[in-house]
Amino acid sequence: MDSEKIPLLCVVGPTASGKTWLAVELAKAFDGEVVSADSMQVYKTLSIGTAKPSPEEMQGVPHHLLDFLPIEETFSVAQFLELARGCIREIARRGKLPILAGGTGLYISSLIDHVNLSPIESDPALRAALEEAYDRDGGAALMAELAQADPESAAKIHPNNRGRVVRAVEVCRLTGVPISAHQRRSREQPSPYRLCMIGLRAEDRAFLYDRINRRVDAMMAQGLLEEARALWQAPLSQTAAQAIGYKELFAFFRGECTLEQAVEQLKQDTRRYAKRQLTWFGREERIHWLAIDQLEKWKLLEISKKIVAQSGNL
């Protein structure tokens, strides 16, 4: 019965689109609490570079799954699902509205579609061999193998995503079943949530890219270089080491480029990430999209409140 499902408001979109602000304002309007769906904001110390919301930005609204994990620990989709589901149940139990906010598309889609990530066997020796093969040619051979064995996954996984490429090939070799088939089976149980989804994007992509560029400049002014220097050569986990905002500056510390080149690379990597986020969320038909380049902030909030009030799900 839908009436027994947990109401869940989702605020999604690309980086620098204003998700944090909107989630906080909606939480204030509808007595909610925010559950972060950001794969890097879970880490302690990674603050400026991940645009982790400050206490001032949170405005007293409780936020969950932020700033709790040591940088030397890995973090997976399965871990996120377990923690986020628990947070959402507890928030709803207390009579508050759970608001899932973030830009990590895989986390969000896995949660709202109630993906059951049953453990798939792993072989450390095979994993190491596949990682070595990926490093030799940037994943070209593994992507070619994946295109043959699991074209559905090959079309979805970015070639630069070393972890997902390696894992997809590993699953194919070990189980004889494409990881995409495992994922379809994992969605057989119905979702426990009554959803309302609001997305922020720009009709003019250049508007969003300009916001990204200006935010990177602001991060540098806030002390991103010093934050990155403190993390350089620290025992970062494989997950944390992928965080945009740090690896680009590490290249500067190694003397591979100038600071100006590192900052420009950071802006470029962030713009590319935003493009991938837009592609991911663009497949989601349940999102009510709002254009940040066509609406003033007060109007965005006004329309968002109407969407929530009229959704019938919350």
Backbone bond lengths (Angstrom), bond angles and torsions (degrees), N, CA, C in turn:
res aa  C-N    CA-C-N  psi(-1)  N-CA   C-N-CA  omega(-1)  CA-C   N-CA-C  phi
1 M - - - 1.467 - - 1.530 109.74 -
2 D 1.356 116.25 132.03 1.460 120.19 179.33 1.522 111.87 -60.84
3 S 1.346 116.79 -32.43 1.456 120.03 -177.74 1.523 111.95 -64.64
4 E 1.330 116.68 -19.46 1.456 120.54 179.82 1.532 112.37 -91.00
5 K 1.317 116.54 -6.57 1.456 120.08 -179.13 1.523 110.97 -78.89
6 I 1.332 115.17 157.39 1.463 121.42 -178.88 1.528 109.27 -84.56
7 P 1.333 118.49 128.53 1.468 119.17 175.67 1.523 109.99 -68.76
8 L 1.317 116.29 138.00 1.466 120.78 -178.57 1.524 109.48 -143.12
9 L 1.320 116.02 119.15 1.460 122.27 174.99 1.525 108.35 -96.96
10 C 1.320 116.93 131.23 1.464 121.59 179.81 1.530 109.41 -116.86
11 V 1.317 116.02 132.29 1.464 122.26 174.37 1.519 106.68 -117.72
12 V 1.325 116.52 112.57 1.460 120.80 -171.52 1.524 110.46 -129.30
13 G 1.328 114.98 173.21 1.453 120.48 177.91 1.513 111.05 144.85
14 P 1.312 116.86 179.48 1.466 121.07 -178.22 1.515 111.97 -75.20
15 T 1.306 115.48 167.15 1.458 121.36 177.32 1.523 110.78 -60.08
16 A 1.322 115.67 145.27 1.477 123.34 177.52 1.524 113.78 70.65
17 S 1.331 117.54 16.82 1.465 119.86 -179.24 1.523 113.13 -91.25
18 G 1.334 117.44 -12.05 1.463 119.98 178.10 1.512 114.50 103.82
19 K 1.333 117.80 21.93 1.472 121.19 -177.58 1.522 112.61 -62.70
20 T 1.325 116.70 -41.74 1.467 120.07 -177.75 1.518 110.59 -60.42
21 W 1.319 116.46 -48.68 1.469 121.05 179.96 1.519 111.00 -58.94
22 L 1.333 117.34 -48.56 1.463 120.24 -175.96 1.528 111.03 -66.10
23 A 1.326 117.53 -41.51 1.465 120.42 179.54 1.525 110.93 -61.05
24 V 1.329 116.87 -41.28 1.468 120.77 179.40 1.526 110.18 -65.59
25 E 1.316 117.43 -45.18 1.466 120.17 -179.70 1.522 111.75 -63.40
26 L 1.319 117.63 -39.16 1.460 120.52 178.33 1.526 111.17 -70.69
27 A 1.321 116.23 -34.10 1.468 119.51 176.13 1.528 110.26 -63.58
28 K 1.324 116.99 -40.57 1.465 120.78 177.80 1.529 110.98 -66.01
29 A 1.321 116.21 -36.53 1.468 120.32 -176.76 1.526 112.54 -76.30
30 F 1.329 117.09 -32.04 1.471 120.17 -172.88 1.533 113.35 -120.19
31 D 1.337 116.36 20.55 1.462 121.44 177.23 1.527 110.51 55.63
32 G 1.323 115.79 56.75 1.460 120.50 -175.99 1.511 113.70 -115.33
33 E 1.307 114.71 173.07 1.456 123.31 173.27 1.522 107.80 -131.91
34 V 1.315 116.44 147.22 1.460 121.73 -173.12 1.521 111.05 -98.66
35 V 1.334 115.38 133.29 1.464 122.42 172.04 1.521 106.74 -111.53
36 S 1.318 117.11 117.36 1.461 121.31 -176.82 1.528 111.00 -73.42
37 A 1.322 115.19 136.60 1.466 121.62 174.06 1.519 107.91 -120.08
38 D 1.324 115.03 60.25 1.457 122.03 179.58 1.525 108.35 -127.35
39 S 1.316 116.62 121.49 1.460 121.38 -171.73 1.520 113.40 -69.81
40 M 1.338 118.23 -16.51 1.458 120.62 -177.87 1.521 113.33 -108.03
41 Q 1.322 117.72 -24.31 1.462 119.39 179.34 1.525 112.15 -72.49
42 V 1.318 117.53 -5.71 1.471 120.17 174.94 1.528 110.95 -68.83
43 Y 1.340 117.32 -22.00 1.464 120.85 -171.76 1.526 113.37 -84.85
44 K 1.326 114.27 135.27 1.455 120.02 168.57 1.532 107.97 -64.39
45 T 1.279 117.82 151.52 1.476 125.24 174.66 1.528 112.34 80.05
46 L 1.330 118.76 -35.82 1.469 120.38 177.58 1.527 107.88 -80.56
47 S 1.305 117.14 88.28 1.465 120.30 -172.86 1.519 112.93 -115.36
48 I 1.333 116.59 -61.77 1.465 118.91 -177.55 1.519 110.57 -65.08
49 G 1.322 116.99 -46.59 1.461 121.36 -176.17 1.511 114.71 -66.60
50 T 1.331 117.67 -23.73 1.471 120.50 179.01 1.527 111.74 -98.27
51 A 1.343 116.83 2.82 1.473 121.83 -177.90 1.523 110.86 56.88
52 K 1.329 115.94 39.09 1.468 120.32 178.18 1.525 108.61 -62.11
53 P 1.337 117.82 132.28 1.467 118.79 -177.41 1.521 112.39 -63.95
54 S 1.320 115.48 138.70 1.463 121.66 178.59 1.525 109.16 -82.18
55 P 1.327 118.03 164.41 1.467 120.37 174.87 1.528 112.30 -55.12
56 E 1.327 116.37 -36.62 1.468 119.47 178.62 1.525 110.67 -64.34
57 E 1.335 116.64 -41.16 1.469 120.17 -179.95 1.526 111.51 -69.28
58 M 1.327 117.55 -31.56 1.466 120.86 -179.59 1.527 112.33 -73.92
59 Q 1.321 117.16 -21.30 1.471 122.72 174.84 1.531 113.19 51.87
60 G 1.305 116.86 34.91 1.453 119.81 177.82 1.516 114.62 83.31
61 V 1.317 117.81 -3.12 1.467 121.15 178.39 1.533 109.00 -77.28
62 P 1.323 118.58 126.59 1.464 119.62 178.74 1.529 111.77 -60.49
63 H 1.330 116.06 133.55 1.464 123.07 176.22 1.533 108.56 -120.65
64 H 1.311 115.30 141.30 1.457 121.16 -177.84 1.531 110.51 -121.79
65 L 1.317 116.40 154.51 1.476 125.29 178.79 1.529 111.95 63.90
66 L 1.326 115.03 38.39 1.463 121.81 174.43 1.522 109.35 -120.52
67 D 1.336 116.85 136.57 1.455 120.80 163.35 1.538 113.82 58.18
68 F 1.330 116.69 46.35 1.464 118.40 -177.34 1.529 114.02 -125.80
69 L 1.332 118.01 -12.18 1.460 120.37 -170.90 1.530 111.33 -107.80
70 P 1.336 118.43 130.90 1.470 120.11 175.38 1.526 110.65 -62.43
71 I 1.340 116.25 146.85 1.465 120.38 -173.54 1.522 113.45 -67.81
72 E 1.328 118.07 -16.44 1.458 119.83 -179.66 1.534 112.58 -85.67
73 E 1.337 117.56 -2.66 1.463 120.89 -178.74 1.522 110.27 -100.79
74 T 1.331 115.72 143.42 1.466 120.57 175.99 1.527 109.17 -80.83
75 F 1.322 115.12 162.68 1.462 120.60 178.64 1.517 107.86 -141.89
76 S 1.322 116.35 131.39 1.464 120.69 -173.76 1.520 111.32 -119.81
77 V 1.320 114.90 168.87 1.465 120.57 175.28 1.525 109.95 -59.64
78 A 1.316 116.55 -42.49 1.467 120.44 -179.12 1.524 111.19 -60.22
79 Q 1.335 116.95 -42.32 1.461 119.99 178.01 1.526 110.92 -64.33
80 F 1.334 115.54 -42.45 1.468 118.81 178.24 1.524 110.89 -59.52
81 L 1.317 116.63 -46.69 1.464 120.23 -177.30 1.526 111.21 -59.91
82 E 1.304 116.73 -44.35 1.460 119.93 -179.68 1.533 110.88 -61.66
83 L 1.336 116.67 -46.70 1.460 120.55 -177.65 1.534 111.39 -70.16
84 A 1.326 116.90 -44.07 1.463 120.42 -176.86 1.524 111.30 -66.21
85 R 1.323 116.69 -42.05 1.471 119.12 178.33 1.519 111.05 -60.40
86 G 1.326 116.40 -40.83 1.457 119.95 178.00 1.523 111.97 -64.15
87 C 1.338 116.55 -44.21 1.467 120.76 178.41 1.524 111.26 -60.40
88 I 1.319 116.42 -45.99 1.468 120.79 -176.94 1.523 110.58 -64.07
89 R 1.320 116.95 -43.06 1.472 119.71 177.80 1.526 110.97 -60.61
90 E 1.324 116.96 -43.79 1.463 121.06 -177.33 1.523 111.36 -68.00
91 I 1.329 117.34 -41.05 1.472 120.82 178.21 1.526 109.82 -61.54
92 A 1.327 116.41 -46.67 1.466 120.48 -179.98 1.527 110.94 -65.07
93 R 1.318 117.43 -37.01 1.470 121.23 179.99 1.523 111.06 -61.16
94 R 1.325 116.01 -32.72 1.454 120.92 179.49 1.521 112.44 -84.41
95 G 1.323 117.11 5.14 1.450 120.97 177.11 1.513 114.69 81.82
96 K 1.318 117.10 13.38 1.465 121.99 178.28 1.536 110.02 -98.27
97 L 1.317 115.89 163.49 1.459 120.83 178.18 1.524 110.22 -92.98
98 P 1.334 119.05 118.32 1.469 120.06 175.39 1.532 109.98 -73.09
99 I 1.332 115.80 132.15 1.460 121.38 178.78 1.524 107.90 -123.37
100 L 1.305 116.93 110.92 1.464 122.54 178.48 1.515 108.14 -87.49
101 A 1.322 117.39 121.13 1.463 120.49 -175.16 1.515 110.42 -133.55
102 G 1.317 116.80 130.43 1.453 119.87 178.30 1.507 112.12 162.86
103 G 1.329 113.48 -176.26 1.461 118.55 -175.63 1.507 114.44 -126.52
104 T 1.350 118.19 7.02 1.461 119.48 178.23 1.526 108.23 -85.07
105 G 1.326 115.67 96.19 1.456 121.92 -171.10 1.514 114.60 -57.63
106 L 1.328 117.33 -40.69 1.457 120.40 -178.56 1.521 110.53 -62.95
107 Y 1.323 117.17 -40.91 1.463 120.94 178.39 1.532 110.16 -61.37
108 I 1.320 115.69 -47.37 1.460 120.64 -174.71 1.519 111.71 -67.06
109 S 1.327 116.95 -48.42 1.467 119.05 -178.33 1.527 111.19 -65.70
110 S 1.318 117.67 -37.37 1.457 120.54 178.66 1.523 111.05 -64.23
111 L 1.325 116.42 -36.46 1.459 120.36 -179.74 1.526 111.71 -72.51
112 I 1.315 117.42 -52.33 1.470 119.53 -173.23 1.526 111.95 -70.15
113 D 1.325 117.92 -25.76 1.461 120.88 178.35 1.526 112.08 -94.46
114 H 1.334 115.69 7.29 1.464 122.58 174.93 1.530 111.93 54.76
115 V 1.311 115.12 50.53 1.455 120.41 177.23 1.525 109.33 -67.44
116 N 1.319 115.55 132.39 1.458 121.59 177.79 1.516 108.38 -103.07
117 L 1.317 116.46 101.32 1.459 120.70 -175.73 1.528 110.34 -86.56
118 S 1.311 114.72 73.95 1.462 118.90 174.91 1.519 108.37 -64.07
119 P 1.320 116.86 137.44 1.470 119.10 -176.89 1.528 112.47 -56.87
120 I 1.323 116.46 129.15 1.463 121.97 172.98 1.516 106.41 -103.16
121 E 1.303 115.73 133.38 1.460 120.15 -174.79 1.530 111.92 -53.05
122 S 1.323 114.27 153.22 1.454 121.22 179.55 1.522 108.83 -135.23
123 D 1.316 115.09 150.42 1.460 121.07 179.22 1.524 107.34 -125.17
124 P 1.328 117.75 106.76 1.469 120.22 -176.20 1.520 113.65 -55.09
125 A 1.330 117.25 -38.21 1.465 120.01 -179.43 1.521 110.66 -66.64
126 L 1.329 115.96 -44.52 1.459 119.97 178.42 1.524 109.99 -65.01
127 R 1.324 116.78 -42.20 1.462 120.15 179.78 1.537 110.34 -58.85
128 A 1.316 116.74 -44.83 1.466 120.71 -179.62 1.525 110.92 -63.02
129 A 1.332 116.23 -40.80 1.468 120.21 179.87 1.528 110.88 -65.63
130 L 1.333 116.91 -39.91 1.461 120.76 179.40 1.529 111.24 -68.18
131 E 1.331 116.13 -38.61 1.466 119.14 177.30 1.526 110.99 -64.19
132 E 1.337 115.79 -39.23 1.468 119.67 177.33 1.524 110.76 -64.85
133 A 1.345 116.01 -40.59 1.464 120.19 178.16 1.522 111.08 -64.10
134 Y 1.319 116.36 -39.86 1.471 119.92 178.51 1.519 110.57 -62.17
135 D 1.327 115.95 -44.00 1.464 120.40 -176.66 1.526 112.30 -66.53
136 R 1.322 117.39 -26.30 1.465 120.59 -178.79 1.518 112.24 -66.98
137 D 1.323 116.90 -40.98 1.472 118.68 -173.59 1.528 112.84 -131.36
138 G 1.339 116.01 19.36 1.459 118.61 178.68 1.509 114.11 70.70
139 G 1.319 116.17 18.81 1.458 120.51 176.24 1.516 115.44 90.31
140 A 1.329 117.72 4.65 1.468 120.38 -176.36 1.524 112.13 -60.07
141 A 1.341 116.84 -47.30 1.463 120.01 -178.16 1.522 111.27 -66.96
142 L 1.324 116.52 -40.84 1.465 119.20 179.97 1.527 111.35 -67.20
143 M 1.324 117.28 -37.89 1.466 119.84 176.90 1.518 111.18 -64.97
144 A 1.323 116.47 -36.56 1.468 119.77 177.22 1.525 110.31 -65.64
145 E 1.329 116.19 -41.68 1.467 120.14 177.32 1.527 110.83 -63.53
146 L 1.324 115.71 -41.96 1.464 120.11 -179.44 1.526 111.20 -66.01
147 A 1.329 116.41 -36.87 1.464 120.13 179.07 1.525 111.19 -61.84
148 Q 1.322 116.29 -32.19 1.468 120.72 177.65 1.526 111.74 -77.87
149 A 1.335 116.42 -45.53 1.466 120.63 -172.91 1.523 113.02 -83.67
150 D 1.330 116.59 -32.28 1.460 120.73 -175.18 1.524 109.41 -149.17
151 P 1.352 116.82 72.94 1.468 119.70 -176.42 1.527 113.17 -59.96
152 E 1.329 117.36 -28.91 1.463 120.08 179.51 1.532 110.77 -63.43
153 S 1.323 116.78 -45.75 1.466 120.34 178.68 1.520 110.95 -70.23
154 A 1.328 116.95 -38.87 1.464 120.52 -179.75 1.527 111.57 -59.79
155 A 1.339 115.83 -32.86 1.466 119.93 -179.93 1.523 111.90 -74.58
156 K 1.334 116.68 -23.27 1.465 120.49 -175.41 1.525 113.39 -97.67
157 I 1.329 117.07 -29.51 1.466 120.53 -173.71 1.522 110.22 -87.66
158 H 1.320 116.02 128.58 1.467 119.73 177.70 1.531 108.81 -70.71
159 P 1.329 118.15 134.50 1.474 120.74 -178.78 1.530 113.67 -57.42
160 N 1.326 117.70 -25.80 1.467 120.14 179.81 1.518 113.39 -80.43
161 N 1.336 116.96 -8.16 1.463 119.94 -179.39 1.527 108.43 -85.08
162 R 1.309 114.73 84.30 1.468 121.82 -173.43 1.525 112.09 -54.33
163 G 1.325 117.04 -46.03 1.457 120.58 -176.10 1.511 113.17 -62.03
164 R 1.339 116.42 -44.85 1.464 119.56 -177.59 1.530 112.13 -72.93
165 V 1.334 116.92 -35.92 1.468 119.80 177.23 1.524 109.89 -62.92
166 V 1.324 115.90 -49.62 1.464 120.65 -178.83 1.524 110.56 -61.26
167 R 1.332 116.83 -44.84 1.462 120.10 -178.12 1.524 111.79 -64.53
168 A 1.314 117.74 -40.27 1.468 120.43 -179.52 1.525 111.24 -63.40
169 V 1.328 116.84 -42.86 1.468 119.96 178.29 1.527 110.24 -67.87
170 E 1.326 116.63 -40.46 1.461 120.80 179.37 1.526 110.75 -59.05
171 V 1.324 117.20 -46.37 1.472 120.80 -179.35 1.524 110.93 -62.72
172 C 1.334 116.71 -42.46 1.469 120.08 178.26 1.516 111.12 -59.33
173 R 1.321 116.63 -45.70 1.467 119.99 -176.80 1.528 111.81 -69.22
174 L 1.335 116.28 -39.16 1.463 119.52 -175.06 1.521 113.12 -77.15
175 T 1.338 117.05 -40.60 1.465 120.02 -172.85 1.518 113.65 -103.69
176 G 1.333 116.41 -17.46 1.459 118.89 -175.69 1.518 112.79 74.57
177 V 1.335 116.55 4.89 1.463 122.26 -179.09 1.523 108.38 -122.06
178 P 1.322 118.99 130.24 1.469 120.49 -179.96 1.520 111.05 -58.72
179 I 1.329 115.58 146.37 1.459 119.33 179.27 1.528 110.71 -63.21
180 S 1.320 118.09 -28.23 1.466 120.94 177.29 1.525 110.69 -63.06
181 A 1.342 117.21 -35.53 1.467 120.55 177.47 1.522 110.77 -68.99
182 H 1.329 116.45 -41.24 1.466 119.87 175.14 1.526 110.38 -58.74
183 Q 1.329 116.31 -40.68 1.468 120.30 -177.82 1.522 111.27 -68.31
184 R 1.338 117.76 -36.96 1.464 119.98 177.56 1.527 110.33 -63.58
185 R 1.324 116.46 -43.59 1.465 120.04 178.75 1.525 110.75 -61.73
186 S 1.332 116.51 -33.55 1.466 120.28 -176.79 1.523 112.40 -69.54
187 R 1.357 117.30 -13.62 1.461 120.56 -178.15 1.526 112.51 -99.31
188 E 1.309 117.90 15.29 1.459 120.71 -174.66 1.527 112.60 -72.38
189 Q 1.339 118.42 -25.23 1.453 120.76 178.41 1.523 109.78 -83.56
190 P 1.340 117.68 140.81 1.471 119.87 -179.72 1.524 111.63 -68.10
191 S 1.320 115.26 153.98 1.458 120.62 179.21 1.527 110.21 -69.16
192 P 1.339 117.39 142.54 1.469 120.26 178.13 1.528 112.88 -87.60
193 Y 1.352 117.11 9.04 1.460 120.26 -172.16 1.524 112.78 -115.00
194 R 1.343 115.34 145.68 1.461 122.92 166.35 1.515 105.97 -97.53
195 L 1.311 116.68 112.34 1.460 121.55 -167.24 1.515 114.06 -97.49
196 C 1.333 113.78 145.18 1.461 122.47 161.34 1.516 105.13 -135.58
197 M 1.343 117.53 122.94 1.453 121.29 -175.07 1.529 110.71 -120.25
198 I 1.318 115.67 127.39 1.468 122.14 176.61 1.522 108.14 -118.97
199 G 1.324 116.44 131.58 1.460 121.11 -179.87 1.520 111.47 -120.70
200 L 1.322 115.84 143.16 1.460 122.06 176.80 1.520 109.42 -111.15
201 R 1.315 116.16 131.62 1.466 121.13 176.09 1.524 108.35 -156.00
202 A 1.312 116.08 172.19 1.466 121.26 178.68 1.519 109.24 -112.84
203 E 1.317 115.74 134.30 1.467 119.66 175.76 1.527 110.26 -64.61
204 D 1.328 115.65 -37.14 1.459 121.67 176.10 1.526 107.68 -99.58
205 R 1.334 116.49 108.44 1.460 120.93 -176.38 1.529 111.60 -57.08
206 A 1.325 117.40 -31.44 1.466 120.87 -179.87 1.526 111.41 -62.46
207 F 1.328 116.88 -30.52 1.472 120.86 178.40 1.523 110.03 -64.08
208 L 1.337 116.66 -45.12 1.469 120.71 178.54 1.522 110.87 -65.90
209 Y 1.329 117.11 -42.42 1.465 120.35 -178.92 1.527 111.09 -63.48
210 D 1.329 116.31 -35.91 1.465 118.87 177.35 1.531 110.24 -66.17
211 R 1.322 116.92 -38.87 1.469 120.42 177.06 1.529 110.48 -63.05
212 I 1.322 116.13 -39.89 1.467 120.00 178.31 1.527 110.47 -63.08
213 N 1.311 116.43 -47.23 1.470 120.01 -179.25 1.523 111.23 -59.58
214 R 1.334 115.82 -43.15 1.462 119.33 -178.87 1.528 111.10 -70.07
215 R 1.318 116.79 -32.01 1.465 118.22 178.29 1.521 111.09 -69.98
216 V 1.328 117.57 -37.88 1.465 119.88 175.93 1.525 109.98 -61.39
217 D 1.328 117.69 -43.11 1.467 120.58 177.32 1.526 110.49 -60.00
218 A 1.335 116.44 -40.16 1.464 120.29 179.13 1.526 110.84 -66.47
219 M 1.322 116.85 -38.03 1.467 120.73 177.97 1.525 110.95 -62.93
220 M 1.311 115.94 -41.38 1.461 119.41 178.24 1.528 109.93 -63.18
221 A 1.318 116.92 -39.92 1.462 120.82 179.20 1.534 111.19 -67.40
222 Q 1.346 116.31 -28.45 1.463 121.10 -179.13 1.528 112.90 -80.67
223 G 1.346 116.93 -9.96 1.456 119.12 177.99 1.510 115.46 112.52
224 L 1.344 117.58 24.20 1.460 120.15 -179.68 1.523 112.13 -60.49
225 L 1.338 117.27 -37.64 1.464 120.18 -179.08 1.529 110.25 -60.90
226 E 1.309 117.11 -43.68 1.467 120.76 179.83 1.528 110.69 -67.86
227 E 1.340 116.66 -39.33 1.465 119.96 178.17 1.526 110.35 -62.44
228 A 1.328 116.86 -43.26 1.459 120.81 179.76 1.525 111.12 -67.15
229 R 1.344 117.17 -38.68 1.466 120.20 -179.83 1.532 110.92 -62.54
230 A 1.331 116.33 -36.68 1.463 120.40 179.20 1.528 111.68 -67.90
231 L 1.340 116.21 -23.11 1.466 120.43 -178.54 1.522 112.71 -96.32
232 W 1.320 115.98 -14.98 1.462 119.75 -177.64 1.528 109.38 -60.94
233 Q 1.305 116.12 130.19 1.462 124.62 -178.77 1.530 112.69 67.88
234 A 1.344 116.91 10.21 1.468 120.16 172.31 1.523 108.62 -74.48
235 P 1.336 118.04 160.91 1.473 120.80 -178.28 1.531 112.16 -76.78
236 L 1.335 116.88 67.83 1.458 121.24 -179.20 1.522 110.45 -71.85
237 S 1.320 116.46 138.35 1.461 120.30 174.05 1.522 108.98 -69.17
238 Q 1.326 115.91 166.07 1.465 119.96 178.76 1.525 110.30 -60.14
239 T 1.339 116.99 -34.61 1.464 120.71 179.11 1.517 110.74 -68.61
240 A 1.324 116.66 -51.95 1.471 120.76 -176.94 1.524 111.89 -63.39
241 A 1.319 116.29 -32.13 1.466 120.45 -177.66 1.525 112.58 -65.92
242 Q 1.339 117.59 -15.88 1.461 121.07 -179.22 1.528 112.38 -86.73
243 A 1.324 117.49 -2.80 1.461 120.45 -174.76 1.526 111.30 -62.77
244 I 1.324 115.40 124.75 1.460 120.45 174.07 1.526 108.06 -67.69
245 G 1.319 116.17 135.60 1.448 120.28 -179.63 1.510 112.45 115.23
246 Y 1.331 115.83 -16.05 1.460 120.04 -178.72 1.522 110.83 -120.16
247 K 1.323 116.93 -48.91 1.465 119.29 -176.79 1.536 111.36 -60.80
248 E 1.336 116.73 -31.32 1.461 119.49 178.72 1.531 110.73 -67.57
249 L 1.322 116.17 -39.57 1.468 120.03 179.12 1.523 111.70 -75.61
250 F 1.323 117.50 -27.06 1.460 120.18 175.62 1.530 110.07 -60.57
251 A 1.343 116.36 -35.12 1.470 119.82 178.05 1.523 110.35 -62.59
252 F 1.328 116.92 -36.47 1.464 120.75 176.23 1.530 110.74 -65.68
253 F 1.337 116.54 -42.95 1.466 119.85 179.67 1.529 111.64 -62.59
254 R 1.338 115.81 -32.11 1.475 119.90 179.37 1.525 111.93 -79.77
255 G 1.325 117.48 -3.80 1.452 120.86 179.24 1.507 114.14 81.06
256 E 1.328 117.44 18.00 1.463 121.33 -176.86 1.524 112.69 -85.45
257 C 1.337 117.47 -13.84 1.458 121.23 -179.31 1.528 108.67 -160.93
258 T 1.310 115.63 170.25 1.457 119.73 175.11 1.525 109.14 -80.84
259 L 1.325 116.19 167.59 1.460 119.91 177.80 1.530 109.91 -63.65
260 E 1.312 116.69 -40.19 1.471 120.45 179.35 1.522 110.79 -60.97
261 Q 1.339 116.68 -41.39 1.466 120.28 178.82 1.527 110.74 -66.84
262 A 1.330 116.80 -38.32 1.465 120.50 179.30 1.523 110.99 -64.12
263 V 1.319 116.16 -42.38 1.464 120.31 179.56 1.522 110.56 -65.96
264 E 1.329 116.61 -40.34 1.465 119.67 177.99 1.531 110.62 -64.94
265 Q 1.336 116.59 -38.40 1.463 120.22 177.15 1.522 110.45 -64.48
266 L 1.325 116.50 -39.33 1.455 121.04 177.50 1.527 110.98 -61.26
267 K 1.304 117.05 -43.48 1.465 120.43 178.11 1.532 110.37 -63.14
268 Q 1.331 115.88 -43.48 1.461 120.06 -179.61 1.524 111.46 -64.21
269 D 1.330 117.27 -44.22 1.462 120.63 179.54 1.525 111.26 -63.71
270 T 1.335 116.33 -37.45 1.463 119.80 179.58 1.517 110.68 -68.84
271 R 1.339 117.23 -39.45 1.467 119.91 177.32 1.525 110.67 -63.71
272 R 1.327 116.35 -40.66 1.470 119.54 178.60 1.519 111.17 -64.97
273 Y 1.329 115.72 -39.08 1.465 119.60 177.51 1.525 110.45 -62.88
274 A 1.321 117.02 -42.91 1.459 120.83 178.06 1.530 110.88 -59.87
275 K 1.312 116.35 -39.94 1.467 120.20 178.99 1.526 110.56 -63.21
276 R 1.343 116.88 -41.35 1.466 119.69 178.08 1.528 111.08 -66.09
277 Q 1.343 116.46 -37.54 1.464 119.50 177.07 1.527 110.95 -62.51
278 L 1.320 116.71 -43.54 1.463 120.57 -179.95 1.520 111.12 -63.07
279 T 1.321 116.55 -38.81 1.467 120.27 177.71 1.521 110.30 -64.10
280 W 1.324 116.32 -43.98 1.469 120.68 -178.71 1.530 110.14 -62.67
281 F 1.340 116.62 -54.31 1.455 119.87 -176.51 1.528 112.17 -69.65
282 G 1.325 116.40 -22.52 1.455 119.46 178.81 1.517 113.59 -63.73
283 R 1.336 116.36 -19.63 1.474 120.09 177.88 1.521 112.76 -82.25
284 E 1.338 117.07 -10.66 1.457 121.72 -174.72 1.531 110.84 -89.99
285 E 1.325 116.80 108.81 1.461 121.37 -174.33 1.525 113.57 -77.82
286 R 1.328 117.75 -12.10 1.477 120.13 -177.01 1.524 113.10 -85.21
287 I 1.321 117.91 -3.18 1.462 120.84 -176.30 1.527 111.32 -82.64
288 H 1.327 116.27 132.80 1.466 122.47 168.89 1.533 106.53 -89.96
289 W 1.326 117.40 108.88 1.462 120.65 -174.72 1.528 111.41 -87.73
290 L 1.326 115.57 139.87 1.456 122.76 174.76 1.526 108.45 -125.84
291 A 1.325 116.05 140.16 1.464 121.40 -174.82 1.522 110.45 -95.68
292 I 1.316 116.65 114.02 1.459 120.86 -177.04 1.525 112.38 -72.70
293 D 1.325 117.77 -15.87 1.467 120.53 178.93 1.526 111.87 -94.15
294 Q 1.313 117.54 -1.24 1.453 120.38 -179.23 1.526 113.26 -120.07
295 L 1.326 116.77 -9.21 1.460 121.06 -176.27 1.529 110.11 -128.29
296 E 1.323 116.64 135.87 1.459 120.72 172.53 1.530 108.88 -67.96
297 K 1.341 116.03 159.46 1.464 119.55 -176.03 1.526 112.00 -58.47
298 W 1.325 116.95 -41.30 1.467 118.80 -179.27 1.519 110.99 -63.80
299 K 1.331 116.97 -33.75 1.467 120.92 179.64 1.526 110.61 -73.88
300 L 1.344 115.85 -38.73 1.464 119.07 175.04 1.521 110.84 -56.95
301 L 1.318 115.43 -44.38 1.459 119.83 -179.34 1.529 110.88 -67.56
302 E 1.303 116.73 -42.90 1.469 120.56 -179.68 1.522 110.96 -60.10
303 I 1.326 116.86 -46.20 1.467 120.63 -179.76 1.533 110.25 -67.07
304 S 1.324 116.39 -39.67 1.469 120.29 179.26 1.525 111.13 -61.00
305 K 1.324 116.41 -42.80 1.462 120.01 177.97 1.528 110.96 -60.82
306 K 1.329 116.49 -40.31 1.470 120.10 178.86 1.524 110.96 -65.85
307 I 1.325 116.59 -40.00 1.471 120.49 178.32 1.522 110.35 -60.00
308 V 1.342 115.69 -45.19 1.464 120.32 179.49 1.520 110.60 -64.23
309 A 1.333 116.36 -47.06 1.466 120.52 -176.59 1.518 112.00 -64.70
310 Q 1.327 116.94 -33.36 1.463 120.70 -175.64 1.523 113.66 -95.02
311 S 1.329 116.76 -1.65 1.476 119.27 -175.03 1.519 112.34 -67.06
312 G 1.331 116.24 -31.80 1.468 119.05 -177.48 1.503 113.27 78.40
313 N 1.340 117.23 -4.58 1.455 120.49 -177.36 1.522 112.63 -99.97
314 L 1.323 116.91 -21.79 1.452 119.82 -173.33 1.537 111.43 -110.54
